[in-house]
Amino acid sequence: MIHPQKRIHVKKVLELVIRRILELKNELVKWNPPNSYLKMPKGPEVAFPWEYINLDDILVDLKLSPTTLEIPVPKYFKEDNGSNIAQRDRLVSGYMKLKHNHDKLFIPDKYAANTFLEPMTVDKAIEVIQRNERGRQGKERSCLVRELREKERQGRMFDNSAQLEMDTDTAATNLQRMMKGHVSRKIANRERLNEFMFVGMDQRNDNVDTLESELDIAHRKRKQEQIDNKDAYERALEELKDVILEEEGPEKREQLREERTLWVTDQIAQDKFPEDLEKFYKSKKPIAGEGDEGDDGGKKGGKGDKKDKGKGDKKDKKEKGIHLLTHSLTHSLTHLLTYLLTHSLTYSLTHSLTHSLTQVKKAKKERTTKKRKAACPSCKARPS
């Protein structure tokens, strides 16, 4: 697989599958103790007293080898971290050369059997070598004597046996019969080997090295293509970002600027002068749970609001009407101002629109001050 997009998705799926297999193995280890007297540990889950699954009976029933239970480690573990692993090995080898003057260290096996070796002298070593050499010479001598006796026996049998005269035609027929049998047996053996190789029961010995070399070359080519395609994919992503920034950047920038301008205008119309755009970003991404809290608060305060509802209906309607009128006028003036500014109209028209907006704000401010004086008796006695 040389496509980088497919490799990314397949890698995610493979990691999820591996995680699920490990979870299932943990559950099997947990609930399949090898011995019945072992009990589950109490309290928080820690390492179990056993670390394997006893599936011998199942393997015997299915006629499978124990290697089928082993989980193969994916190759991308080493391939993706190849540079980090090589850098770590170089660092470790450098420290070992600096500290111990060589690359490898012999680690003694603590669990190996402690065998005692007797010290051997030179005389003892010579005695062992002489004994072995005498034994070897005795075996060769016995084999030679056995061969000579066999030859003598066969010679005596040939001398004692009667010599039969054979016709030339009979001798030729016997030779042909023996030769045809030898050739047919040789052909049958060759056909049997070819059939075994065809069905996969025997390994072909003539081109195994060639096939292995071709597989190695194909594997290297595929890995190089994977690296090249991955680099091309990352470069294409960066180029696509630049293209989107050049083509859609100005339009998107104007759109975002217009959204923020309208939000600031709405806040000013509500007598709120924001110092930053933090509330704007919060309104775009509302926090979870705020709606529920608002509903609960509304339920709690619903009984108290019913009492004052009839008194404040008229005032609320007037204030809502004034607020809606001011908001719509401010909104329309803002849109018109934005349109005129973008089309480079005269400064006088812009100034008049701004003045009208200021008058509306001033009228609203005077109205609020009158309401406060009417509601506060101390404000009436205070001289203006």
Order of alpha helices (4+ residues) and beta strands (2+ residues): alpha-alpha-alpha-alpha-alpha-alpha-alpha-alpha-alpha-alpha-alpha-alpha-alpha-alpha
